[in-house]
Amino acid sequence: MNYLWGGMLIIGIVYGVLTGNTQGVTDAVLESAKEAVTLGISMLGIVSFWTGLMEVAGEAGVIGGLTKAIAPFMRFLFPKIPKGHRAFDSLSANFVANILGLGWAATPAGL
């Protein structure tokens, strides 16, 4: 996949040079870099918040309670995960957050 993205990037730059549109290529590269940094900073704040909230929920026992509530279904989906494994809690937290529509809360648990 990295070769695909790298190849498309190189093809786009070469095409821009061959058609004489180097200014457009330069502007697009700089604008994309600016947007990437802005997105990264905003995601950092949001994911940090939800990671902290999920840690608090885990320490408070909320994650454990939700894990027990959906354990039969999760055991059916993931039969090879040993009982009491931390991955099971993370998967359950991710699953519950997605069911509740908390997409950003599901991200830290999924990672």
N, C-alpha and C positions, 0 to 999 in steps of 0.2 A: 504494500500500500504506500510505503514511503517513496518507492520508486515512481509510482503513479503521480503522486503530488509533486515530487521534484521534477519529473518530466514535464508535467503541465506548466509548472512555473517557468522552466527553461524555455519551453516552446513559446509561451506568451511573451517572454522578454525578447527572444530572437525575432519573433513576428513583429513586435513593436519596433525593434531596431531596423529590420528590413523594410518596413513600411514608412520609416521616417517619423514615427510617433514616439520618440524617446521621452519627450516631455510628458506625454500622457502616461507612459509606463512609470516614470519617476514619481509623478503625482499620485498614481494609484498605489505604488509601493509605500510611499510615506503616509498616505491616508489610511491604508490598511494597517500599518504598524501602529498608528495613533489609536485606531479603533480597537486593536488587539490589546493594547495596554489599558485602555479605558475599560474594556470588558473584563480583563483580568483583575483589575482593582475592584470593580463592583462585585464580581463573583467572589473575590477573597473575603469581602465583608459579609456577604450573605451566607456563604458556606461556613465561615467562622462562627457566625451567630447560631446557625442551626446545629453545628457540631457541638457547641457549648450547651445548647438546649437539650440535645440528645444525651449528652453526658450527665446533665442534671437529672433528666428523666430516668436514665439508667441507674444512677445512685439512689434515686427516690423509690425505685422498684416498679416504676410504670412500665418500663420495657419488659421486665420479668413477668409482670401480670399479663401484658398483651401477648407475650410469647406463649404463656400457658394457655391463654384463651384460644389461640389459633394453632397450637402445637399439633393436634391430629392432622389438620390439613397440611401443615408444613412437613410433617413426617412422611405423609403420602408423597409430597413433591420431592423431598430430599431424603430418601431413606438411608443413604450412606453416611450422613453426618452423625457422629456419635452424640449420645445424649449428654447435655451439659457443655457442649462445645461452644466457644464464643461466637463462632461463625453462625450458629443457629440463631442466637440472639440478634445478631446484626441483620441476617436475612429476614427475620420476623419483623424487626423494627422497620426495615426498608419496605416490606410488604404492607404493613399497617399504614405507614405514612403515605404510600401510594394510594391505598384504598380511601384514605381520608382526604385525598387531593392535596397533600402537602409535598409538592414536588421537590422543593428546596430542602425540606427536612429529610426526604428520602435519599438525597445525594450523599451526605456524610455516612449514613448507615450502609449504603451500597458500596462506598469506597472502602 
